[in-house]
Amino acid sequence: MKITKLPNFLIVGTAKAGTSSVAKYLTSHPEVFIPELKEPRYFLHDVFEEVSKEDPMFNYLMESSVLDWNAYVDLYKQADSRATMFGDASIQYLYHHNTVIPKIKEKLGDVPIIIVLRDPVKRAFSNYKYQSNIEFLSFEEALNKEDEKKEKKYNSFWFYKDMGLYYNQVKAYIESFSNVHVCLYDDLIKSPEQFMGDIYAFLNIDNITAVDYTKRHNETVVPKNKPLQYINYIRNRFGIQLNFVPEKYRNALKNLFFQKNKEKIPQEEAQFLLPFFIDDIKKLEKLIDRDLSHWYTHAD
């Protein structure tokens, strides 16, 4: 049977850099289809085979990922007949470039690649706060435990520092694909209309303006109290999904039990973390030809 609908562009990362908003904005375009399951993570199937069952996210990842090829293809059968662009927005593809790129080339060919990057210090803290649903360590303790989590074969979403070493990740995609669009979270926040206009142009589709760019998606939220943190930990640990609950009610439950994270990384912790990234940032600047000095001076 001939397969006619497959992803013909990918958003490969990075985590906590606004990719959920970018994907949602793109789905407002009549020519674009991204499955409701924004992150099928299909090309990570070999990576996930190595993830330890000790990882509190293990069951969640297994339940929420589409790791079978036929099931992956089926996601795109739901596309509207007007759609010409079919996307997969799985943010761990960037970090696992060595494993993922050959598989993408084999199955999809030389598809356009979108990469969204964020100040790695702020990204690390946002990632940590996002994990505070199931992360019981302080930020400093979590950073110090990162190597231990790697040794225990936790999945990469726990690697707050390592995921922010962008240079080799981005370089691998630029060298492997002929069309790679690297953009910055800073620009998404500053001017979402221009940011998305550049993406529409990259995908060679018409710009649209009837989109609510003030609405942010998958913002970091934290439990309102400790008991709720433990409940959420258990839910993730045992892969308990709430997909049977209609989305409007899921959102109501989320608002009842969680609140938006308003905490910024403490300046002393930012200054502690910055030396880990600075050489990588300066190499990245040259690679993508962008001034990233506001990252390594850590200026807001």
C-alpha positions in Angstrom: 0.0 0.0 0.0 1.4 3.4 -1.0 2.0 5.8 1.8 1.1 9.3 0.8 1.2 11.2 4.0 4.3 11.3 6.1 6.1 14.2 8.0 7.8 16.5 5.5 9.2 18.8 8.1 10.4 18.3 11.7 10.7 20.5 14.7 13.5 18.8 16.5 14.0 20.9 19.6 15.0 22.1 22.0 13.0 21.4 25.2 11.4 24.3 27.0 12.1 26.7 24.2 8.5 27.4 23.0 8.2 24.5 20.6 4.7 23.7 21.8 3.6 27.2 21.0 5.2 27.1 17.6 3.5 23.8 16.8 0.1 25.1 17.9 0.5 28.3 15.9 1.5 26.2 12.8 -1.6 24.0 13.2 -3.7 27.2 12.8 -2.5 27.3 9.2 -4.8 25.4 6.8 -1.9 23.9 4.9 -0.2 22.5 8.0 -1.0 19.3 9.9 0.7 18.3 13.2 -1.0 15.4 15.0 -2.7 16.2 18.3 0.0 14.1 19.8 2.6 16.7 19.1 5.6 14.6 20.2 5.2 11.0 18.8 9.0 10.5 19.3 9.0 7.7 16.8 12.7 8.1 15.8 13.7 7.7 19.5 12.5 4.1 19.6 16.1 2.7 19.9 17.0 5.3 22.5 13.9 4.5 24.6 14.8 0.8 24.6 17.8 1.7 26.7 15.8 3.9 29.2 15.7 2.3 32.7 12.5 1.4 34.4 13.8 3.3 37.4 13.3 6.5 35.5 10.1 8.1 37.0 9.2 9.1 33.4 9.5 5.6 32.0 5.9 4.6 31.9 4.8 8.0 30.8 7.2 7.9 27.9 6.2 4.4 26.8 2.5 5.3 27.0 2.7 8.7 25.3 5.1 7.8 22.5 4.4 6.2 19.1 7.3 3.8 18.5 5.8 1.5 15.9 6.1 2.6 12.3 2.6 1.7 11.2 1.1 3.5 14.2 3.3 6.5 13.4 2.0 6.5 9.8 -1.6 6.3 11.0 -1.2 9.6 12.9 -1.0 11.4 9.5 -4.0 9.8 8.0 -6.1 12.2 10.0 -4.8 15.2 8.1 -7.2 17.6 6.3 -7.2 17.3 2.5 -6.0 20.9 2.3 -2.8 20.1 4.2 0.5 20.0 2.2 2.9 20.2 5.2 3.0 17.4 7.8 5.0 18.0 10.9 6.5 16.0 13.8 7.5 18.2 16.8 9.5 15.8 19.0 12.0 17.9 21.1 14.4 15.2 22.1 15.4 14.6 18.4 17.9 17.4 18.7 19.8 16.0 21.7 19.9 12.5 20.3 21.1 13.6 16.8 23.6 10.7 16.4 20.9 8.1 16.7 18.0 10.0 15.1 19.4 11.6 12.0 20.2 8.4 10.1 16.7 7.1 10.9 15.0 10.3 9.7 17.0 10.3 6.4 16.1 6.6 5.8 12.4 7.0 6.4 11.7 10.6 5.4 14.6 11.8 3.3 16.1 15.3 3.3 13.2 17.1 5.1 13.3 20.7 6.3 14.4 21.0 9.9 13.3 23.6 12.4 15.4 24.2 15.6 14.4 26.6 18.3 17.1 27.4 20.9 16.9 29.2 24.2 19.5 30.7 26.6 20.8 27.3 28.0 21.0 28.6 31.6 17.4 29.7 31.6 16.4 26.6 29.6 18.0 24.4 32.2 16.1 26.1 35.1 12.8 26.0 33.1 13.4 22.3 32.4 14.0 21.7 36.1 10.9 23.6 37.2 8.9 21.6 34.6 10.2 18.4 36.2 9.3 19.7 39.7 6.1 17.8 39.2 8.3 14.7 39.8 11.7 16.1 40.8 12.2 16.3 44.6 15.8 17.7 44.5 16.8 21.3 44.7 18.2 22.8 41.4 21.8 22.6 42.6 21.3 19.0 43.8 19.7 18.0 40.5 22.6 19.5 38.5 25.0 17.5 40.7 23.0 14.3 40.2 22.9 14.6 36.4 25.8 12.3 35.7 24.3 9.7 38.1 21.0 9.9 36.2 22.9 9.2 33.0 24.6 6.2 34.5 21.2 4.9 35.6 19.9 5.3 32.0 17.3 8.0 32.7 15.9 9.6 29.6 17.5 12.9 28.4 14.8 15.2 29.7 16.5 15.0 33.1 19.8 16.3 31.6 19.3 19.9 32.4 22.9 20.9 31.6 23.7 18.5 28.7 20.6 19.3 26.7 21.9 22.9 26.5 25.2 22.1 24.8 23.7 23.0 21.4 26.8 23.3 19.2 27.3 19.7 18.2 23.6 19.1 18.1 22.9 21.9 15.7 26.0 21.2 13.7 25.0 17.6 13.1 21.6 18.7 11.6 23.2 21.5 9.4 25.7 19.0 8.0 23.0 16.3 7.4 20.1 18.3 6.0 20.0 20.9 3.2 17.3 23.1 4.8 17.7 23.9 8.5 16.1 26.9 10.1 17.6 27.8 13.5 15.6 30.3 15.5 15.7 31.8 19.0 13.2 31.7 21.8 14.1 35.3 22.5 12.7 36.3 19.1 9.5 34.3 19.6 8.9 36.2 22.8 9.8 39.6 21.3 7.9 39.3 18.1 5.9 36.1 17.5 4.4 37.5 14.3 7.8 38.0 12.7 9.1 34.8 14.2 6.3 32.7 12.7 6.4 34.7 9.5 10.0 33.5 9.0 8.9 29.9 9.6 6.1 30.2 7.1 8.6 31.5 4.6 11.0 28.7 5.4 8.2 26.2 4.8 7.2 28.0 1.6 3.6 28.6 2.7 1.6 31.8 2.9 1.8 33.9 6.0 -1.4 34.1 8.1 -2.3 36.7 10.6 -5.5 35.4 12.2 -3.6 33.6 15.0 -3.7 34.5 18.7 0.1 34.8 19.4 -0.6 36.0 22.9 -1.6 32.5 24.0 1.4 30.4 25.1 1.2 26.6 25.1 2.7 24.0 27.5 4.0 26.7 29.8 5.8 25.4 32.9 3.5 24.8 35.8 4.3 23.6 39.3 2.1 21.8 41.8 0.4 24.1 44.3 1.6 22.0 47.3 3.7 19.0 48.2 0.9 16.4 48.4 0.0 17.3 44.8 3.6 16.8 43.8 3.6 13.3 45.2 0.3 12.5 43.4 1.7 13.7 40.1 4.8 11.7 40.7 2.8 8.5 41.2 0.7 9.3 38.1 3.8 9.7 36.0 5.6 6.8 37.6 2.8 4.4 36.7 2.0 6.0 33.3 -1.5 7.0 34.3 -2.9 9.1 31.4 -5.9 11.4 31.5 -6.7 11.2 27.8 -10.2 9.9 28.5 -10.9 13.3 30.1 -12.1 15.9 27.6 -9.4 18.6 27.0 -11.5 21.4 28.5 -11.9 19.4 31.7 -8.2 18.5 31.7 -7.4 22.2 31.5 -9.7 22.9 34.4 -8.1 20.2 36.5 -4.7 21.6 35.6 -5.7 25.1 36.7 -7.1 23.7 40.0 -4.0 21.8 41.0 -1.2 23.6 39.3 0.1 27.2 39.0 2.3 28.9 36.4 5.9 29.0 37.4 6.9 32.6 38.0 10.2 31.8 39.6 13.4 32.9 37.8 16.7 31.3 38.2 18.6 32.9 41.1 21.4 35.0 39.9 24.0 33.2 41.9 23.0 29.8 40.4 23.0 31.4 36.9 26.5 32.6 37.4 27.5 29.2 38.7 26.1 27.4 35.7 27.2 29.9 33.0 30.8 28.7 32.7 29.6 25.2 31.8 28.0 26.7 28.6 30.1 29.6 27.6 32.5 28.0 25.2 29.7 26.1 23.5 27.7 29.3 23.1 30.6 31.1 21.4 31.1 28.2 19.0 27.4 28.2 18.3 27.4 32.0 17.5 29.8 31.4 14.7 27.9 28.3 13.4 24.6 30.1 13.1 25.9 33.6 12.6 23.9 35.1 15.4 25.0 37.4 18.2 24.4 35.5 21.4 26.3 37.8 23.8 23.2 38.3 25.9 23.4 34.6 26.7 27.0 34.6 28.0 26.7 37.9 29.8 23.3 36.5 31.1 21.6 39.9 30.5 17.8 39.9 30.6 
